[in-house]
Amino acid sequence: MSRKIRRTMIQYFGIIGGSIIFAIAYSWFLVPYKIVPGGVGGLAQILFHFFHIPIGISMIIFNVPLFIISFIFLGKRFGIGSIFGMFSTAIFSDLFSFANLNNLGIIKDLSPYSYELQGKVIYAMLAPNDIYLSAIAGSVLLGLGLGLIFRFRGSTGGTDIPAAFIKQKSGISIGTAYWIIETVIIFTIGVVFQDLKLIIWGYINLFISTKITDLASEGLPYVKGIYVISEKNDEIKEMIYDKINRGITFIKAEGGYSGKEMKILFCAMNRRQVAIMRDLIKDIDPQAFVLLTNINDVMGYGFRSRNLDLTDNE
């Protein structure tokens, strides 16, 4: 089996795995209580609750024009991955509903999942008095599913496509782009269902899911940047070379109060090396001024990039 075929198979199996998690989040935890972070799934909920149109079918209908955008601006690979992800999430979202699982004989008894809410019978994993837990669990699973789908260069369609487009053009994270787009949809859902609490739930869901989406698709920011202002920066530099084996950069600066010229030492390192760095600096110059910051991404020798490339570039 060639490397390209193996990579493609891993890609599509990854999208399927993310789609299953996505579907469970929607069908078991969020849809029964009208909790959504916006998106096509949120619009599909309106059709589901008012016209009883299955969530998956509505998602497919809403997604068609957006796929044209993905092919034009993001390339055919993302477009094909999006179509596959859209169909798999749509199919699994309907397939994994408790009613369908019962029809298929996978769940024999629906009574443990049947609850009455506002005069209607709903099917959910958790009871209405556990709606807080349902919102949190659904948000985490939704973010995990979306993140995995993006990680394997796919999409669930819908607003994921413009979110990926914004990321590709602006460099902001997928989660942030997703947040921007969904705001209008969340307010729309609150107005349509005439329940302002749904707006609050939507934002809670959106906050959690975007954080988990970034974590699952891009990983933790594992690199730290350290700035050191010290009279003994040359000694600190030699210790970094010797003990941590990292390169450093001197930045020319001037004291704002004293006007004195100075050198700021800058060094990028992984999280495990930060504690060693602290001890080295304390041993050499306890009075040193040290700034420690997260680095979202780094490219270069000794580091691997977190950047998620969604174009056709190999």
Backbone torsions as a table, in degrees:
resi	resn	phi	psi	omega
1	MET	NA	128.6	-178.3
2	SER	-70.7	159.4	-179.4
3	ARG	-63.6	-36.6	-179.4
4	LYS	-65.7	-42.4	179.1
5	ILE	-65.3	-42.9	179.5
6	ARG	-61.8	-42.6	179.0
7	ARG	-63.5	-40.9	178.9
8	THR	-64.5	-42.2	178.6
9	MET	-62.6	-43.4	178.0
10	ILE	-61.7	-40.2	179.7
11	GLN	-58.7	-48.9	-175.2
12	TYR	-74.7	-33.1	173.9
13	PHE	-66.3	-36.5	176.4
14	GLY	-63.9	-41.5	178.1
15	ILE	-64.0	-40.0	178.8
16	ILE	-63.1	-44.5	178.5
17	GLY	-59.8	-45.6	177.7
18	GLY	-64.1	-35.7	-179.6
19	SER	-66.5	-37.5	178.6
20	ILE	-65.1	-44.3	178.3
21	ILE	-64.0	-42.4	176.9
22	PHE	-57.6	-46.4	-177.2
23	ALA	-65.1	-40.8	178.5
24	ILE	-63.0	-41.4	179.0
25	ALA	-59.3	-47.1	-179.3
26	TYR	-68.1	-54.3	-169.5
27	SER	-72.2	-35.7	-173.9
28	TRP	-93.2	-29.8	-170.7
29	PHE	-119.4	-37.5	-168.9
30	LEU	-99.9	-51.2	-176.1
31	VAL	-57.5	-43.1	-178.9
32	PRO	-57.1	-30.4	-176.9
33	TYR	-108.4	13.8	176.9
34	LYS	59.3	30.0	179.2
35	ILE	-95.7	118.9	179.9
36	VAL	-143.8	152.9	174.3
37	PRO	-91.6	21.1	-178.2
38	GLY	96.7	-151.7	175.9
39	GLY	73.7	-177.5	178.6
40	VAL	-61.3	-34.5	176.3
41	GLY	-59.6	-37.2	177.5
42	GLY	-67.8	-43.1	176.9
43	LEU	-64.3	-37.0	178.7
44	ALA	-65.1	-30.9	178.1
45	GLN	-62.9	-35.9	179.4
46	ILE	-60.7	-46.5	178.9
47	LEU	-66.3	-34.2	-179.6
48	PHE	-66.7	-47.8	-174.9
49	HIS	-76.6	-27.2	-179.2
50	PHE	-95.3	-35.5	-174.6
51	PHE	-121.3	1.5	177.8
52	HIS	59.8	28.5	173.8
53	ILE	-79.7	128.1	-178.8
54	PRO	-52.6	141.6	-178.2
55	ILE	-54.6	-45.8	-176.2
56	GLY	-61.7	-42.7	180.0
57	ILE	-64.4	-42.5	178.9
58	SER	-62.8	-39.4	179.4
59	MET	-62.6	-39.6	179.1
60	ILE	-64.6	-44.0	-178.9
61	ILE	-61.6	-44.5	-178.5
62	PHE	-68.4	-27.0	-171.0
63	ASN	-81.3	-22.4	-171.3
64	VAL	-51.0	-52.9	-177.4
65	PRO	-65.5	-27.4	-177.5
66	LEU	-72.7	-24.7	178.6
67	PHE	-69.3	-28.9	175.7
68	ILE	-61.2	-40.6	178.7
69	ILE	-63.1	-42.5	-177.1
70	SER	-63.9	-40.4	179.6
71	PHE	-66.7	-38.7	-175.9
72	ILE	-72.6	-46.2	-170.2
73	PHE	-101.7	-23.8	-174.5
74	LEU	-113.7	-3.3	176.3
75	GLY	94.3	161.6	-173.9
76	LYS	-70.3	-29.8	-179.2
77	ARG	-64.7	-47.2	178.3
78	PHE	-65.5	-34.7	178.9
79	GLY	-64.4	-46.2	178.8
80	ILE	-65.4	-43.4	176.8
81	GLY	-61.5	-34.9	178.6
82	SER	-67.5	-44.4	178.8
83	ILE	-61.1	-45.5	178.9
84	PHE	-62.5	-45.3	179.1
85	GLY	-64.6	-39.8	179.7
86	MET	-63.4	-47.2	-179.8
87	PHE	-66.1	-40.2	-179.0
88	SER	-67.9	-41.5	178.1
89	THR	-68.1	-38.3	179.1
90	ALA	-64.7	-46.3	-179.0
91	ILE	-64.8	-47.1	-177.9
92	PHE	-68.5	-31.9	179.4
93	SER	-62.6	-39.5	175.6
94	ASP	-77.8	-40.8	-176.8
95	LEU	-63.6	-37.2	-174.8
96	PHE	-88.9	4.8	173.4
97	SER	-66.1	148.7	-176.3
98	PHE	-61.9	-35.0	179.9
99	ALA	-63.6	-44.3	179.4
100	ASN	-69.9	-37.6	176.7
101	LEU	-62.2	-33.1	176.1
102	ASN	-71.0	-42.0	178.3
103	ASN	-63.3	-32.6	179.8
104	LEU	-82.0	-6.6	179.0
105	GLY	83.7	5.0	179.3
106	ILE	-73.0	-39.3	173.0
107	ILE	-110.4	118.3	-175.7
108	LYS	-80.8	-34.1	-174.2
109	ASP	-127.9	119.4	-178.8
110	LEU	-86.0	-9.1	-174.1
111	SER	-58.2	-35.6	178.4
112	PRO	-67.2	-15.0	-176.5
113	TYR	-115.4	8.9	-177.1
114	SER	-102.0	129.2	-179.0
115	TYR	-140.7	155.1	176.6
116	GLU	-103.6	127.8	-179.7
117	LEU	-137.6	119.0	179.6
118	GLN	53.2	42.7	176.2
119	GLY	79.3	4.6	179.7
120	LYS	-121.2	150.2	176.5
121	VAL	-87.8	128.1	177.0
122	ILE	-122.2	158.7	177.1
123	TYR	-117.7	118.5	-176.5
124	ALA	-147.8	160.4	178.6
125	MET	-70.1	-37.5	-176.6
126	LEU	-119.8	151.8	-177.5
127	ALA	-71.8	160.0	179.5
128	PRO	-55.8	-31.1	178.7
129	ASN	-73.4	-7.1	174.6
130	ASP	-109.7	31.0	-176.2
131	ILE	-62.5	-32.2	177.9
132	TYR	-62.3	-46.9	179.4
133	LEU	-66.2	-37.0	178.2
134	SER	-63.3	-41.3	179.5
135	ALA	-64.4	-42.8	-178.5
136	ILE	-68.7	-47.1	-179.1
137	ALA	-62.5	-43.1	179.1
138	GLY	-64.3	-38.2	-179.8
139	SER	-66.2	-43.9	-179.9
140	VAL	-63.8	-47.0	-179.8
141	LEU	-65.0	-39.1	178.9
142	LEU	-62.5	-46.9	178.4
143	GLY	-62.6	-39.6	178.6
144	LEU	-64.2	-44.6	179.0
145	GLY	-63.0	-46.4	178.8
146	LEU	-62.1	-42.6	-179.2
147	GLY	-61.9	-42.0	178.8
148	LEU	-65.6	-40.5	178.7
149	ILE	-62.3	-44.8	177.6
150	PHE	-65.4	-38.5	-178.3
151	ARG	-60.1	-33.0	179.9
152	PHE	-97.6	24.6	170.7
153	ARG	62.0	38.8	174.5
154	GLY	-121.1	-165.9	179.9
155	SER	-162.6	158.3	172.3
156	THR	-89.8	6.4	-175.7
157	GLY	81.6	-156.9	176.0
158	GLY	57.5	-140.1	-176.9
159	THR	-73.2	-7.4	173.4
160	ASP	-61.9	-33.0	-178.6
161	ILE	-67.7	-52.4	175.2
162	PRO	-64.2	-29.1	176.6
163	ALA	-64.2	-43.1	177.8
164	ALA	-66.0	-37.2	178.9
165	PHE	-63.9	-43.7	178.7
166	ILE	-62.8	-42.7	178.6
167	LYS	-61.1	-45.2	-176.6
168	GLN	-63.5	-35.5	-175.8
169	LYS	-89.9	-30.3	-174.2
170	SER	-106.8	-23.2	-179.4
171	GLY	87.9	-3.2	177.1
172	ILE	-73.4	163.8	-176.0
173	SER	-70.0	159.6	177.9
174	ILE	-60.5	-43.0	-177.7
175	GLY	-60.5	-40.4	179.7
176	THR	-67.1	-43.5	178.0
177	ALA	-62.0	-40.8	178.3
178	TYR	-60.5	-42.5	180.0
179	TRP	-60.1	-46.2	-177.1
180	ILE	-60.4	-46.4	-174.9
181	ILE	-68.6	-36.0	-171.4
182	GLU	-78.1	-16.1	-174.6
183	THR	-55.1	-48.8	-178.4
184	VAL	-62.4	-40.0	-178.0
185	ILE	-67.0	-39.6	178.6
186	ILE	-60.4	-45.2	178.6
187	PHE	-64.0	-37.8	178.5
188	THR	-60.6	-44.1	-179.6
189	ILE	-63.4	-42.2	178.6
190	GLY	-61.3	-39.1	180.0
191	VAL	-71.6	-44.8	-177.5
192	VAL	-61.8	-44.4	-179.7
193	PHE	-85.8	-0.3	177.8
194	GLN	52.8	46.8	-179.7
195	ASP	-144.4	102.2	-177.7
196	LEU	-66.8	-20.8	177.5
197	LYS	-63.4	-28.1	179.0
198	LEU	-65.6	-28.8	176.5
199	ILE	-66.8	-43.3	178.2
200	ILE	-62.5	-47.4	178.8
201	TRP	-61.3	-38.8	179.8
202	GLY	-61.5	-42.2	-179.6
203	TYR	-71.1	-36.6	175.3
204	ILE	-61.5	-46.1	178.0
205	ASN	-61.1	-42.8	-177.9
206	LEU	-65.2	-42.2	-179.8
207	PHE	-61.0	-49.2	-178.0
208	ILE	-66.8	-46.8	-174.9
209	SER	-65.7	-36.1	179.2
210	THR	-67.3	-38.3	178.8
211	LYS	-65.5	-43.9	179.6
212	ILE	-69.2	-34.9	176.9
213	THR	-59.7	-47.9	178.4
214	ASP	-61.7	-42.3	-178.3
215	LEU	-64.0	-44.4	-177.1
216	ALA	-73.1	-35.2	-175.6
217	SER	-85.9	-32.5	-173.1
218	GLU	-118.8	-14.9	-178.9
219	GLY	82.7	172.6	178.6
220	LEU	-72.1	146.6	172.3
221	PRO	-68.7	101.5	-171.7
222	TYR	-92.1	-2.6	-177.4
223	VAL	-107.2	138.3	176.2
224	LYS	-115.4	144.6	173.9
225	GLY	-108.5	133.5	-177.9
226	ILE	-122.6	127.2	173.9
227	TYR	-109.5	132.1	-177.9
228	VAL	-127.8	127.7	173.1
229	ILE	-113.9	113.6	-175.3
230	SER	-154.8	151.3	173.7
231	GLU	-72.1	-13.3	-176.0
232	LYS	-116.1	35.1	-178.4
233	ASN	-61.5	-30.7	179.2
234	ASP	-66.5	-39.3	176.9
235	GLU	-67.6	-41.6	179.0
236	ILE	-62.7	-39.8	178.7
237	LYS	-57.9	-47.2	-178.1
238	GLU	-64.1	-36.5	179.5
239	MET	-69.2	-35.1	176.9
240	ILE	-64.7	-44.4	177.5
241	TYR	-58.9	-43.7	-172.2
242	ASP	-77.8	-43.3	-171.2
243	LYS	-96.9	-32.1	-174.7
244	ILE	-110.2	-21.8	179.3
245	ASN	59.9	46.1	175.5
246	ARG	-120.8	147.9	175.4
247	GLY	-77.2	157.2	178.5
248	ILE	-131.2	162.7	176.5
249	THR	-131.1	134.8	173.7
250	PHE	-96.4	131.3	178.6
251	ILE	-110.9	122.9	178.6
252	LYS	-71.2	133.6	-177.4
253	ALA	-144.5	173.6	178.8
254	GLU	-138.9	132.3	179.0
255	GLY	-62.4	131.0	-177.1
256	GLY	-67.2	-33.7	-178.3
257	TYR	-91.6	-48.4	-175.0
258	SER	-83.1	-23.8	-174.9
259	GLY	73.2	9.5	-177.0
260	LYS	-78.8	135.3	176.1
261	GLU	-73.4	141.7	-179.3
262	MET	-149.8	170.3	176.1
263	LYS	-116.8	129.8	174.4
264	ILE	-99.4	126.7	179.0
265	LEU	-88.0	130.0	176.2
266	PHE	-121.7	137.9	179.5
267	CYS	-147.7	136.1	174.9
268	ALA	-104.4	135.8	-178.3
269	MET	-153.9	164.9	178.1
270	ASN	-80.4	167.9	-173.5
271	ARG	-59.4	-36.2	-176.2
272	ARG	-65.2	-23.4	-176.7
273	GLN	-90.0	-8.0	-176.2
274	VAL	-65.1	-43.9	-179.0
275	ALA	-61.8	-40.2	177.5
276	ILE	-62.3	-43.1	-179.6
277	MET	-61.1	-43.7	179.5
278	ARG	-58.0	-47.0	-177.9
279	ASP	-64.1	-39.8	178.8
280	LEU	-61.3	-44.8	-178.3
281	ILE	-65.7	-42.1	179.3
282	LYS	-62.3	-38.5	-179.8
283	ASP	-67.9	-37.4	-176.7
284	ILE	-83.9	-45.9	-177.5
285	ASP	-148.0	93.3	-179.8
286	PRO	-61.8	-18.8	-177.9
287	GLN	-92.7	3.1	-177.2
288	ALA	-62.5	146.0	176.1
289	PHE	-97.9	121.0	-172.0
290	VAL	-125.4	131.6	173.6
291	LEU	-114.4	131.8	179.4
292	LEU	-120.0	127.6	-176.8
293	THR	-138.0	152.6	173.6
294	ASN	-76.3	143.4	174.1
295	ILE	-114.0	120.1	-175.3
296	ASN	-66.3	-37.5	-179.3
297	ASP	-155.1	152.2	178.2
298	VAL	-145.1	138.6	177.6
299	MET	-122.5	133.5	178.8
300	GLY	143.8	175.6	-175.9
301	TYR	-59.4	130.7	176.1
302	GLY	93.0	-5.2	-178.6
303	PHE	-132.9	152.2	173.2
304	ARG	-108.9	140.1	-176.5
305	SER	-77.4	145.0	173.0
306	ARG	-93.3	-3.3	-175.2
307	ASN	-61.8	133.9	-179.6
308	LEU	-100.8	107.2	-177.4
309	ASP	-90.3	119.0	-176.2
310	LEU	-106.7	9.4	-179.4
311	THR	-91.6	-173.6	-179.7
312	ASP	-81.9	-3.5	-177.1
313	ASN	-63.7	136.5	179.0
314	GLU	-79.8	NA	NA
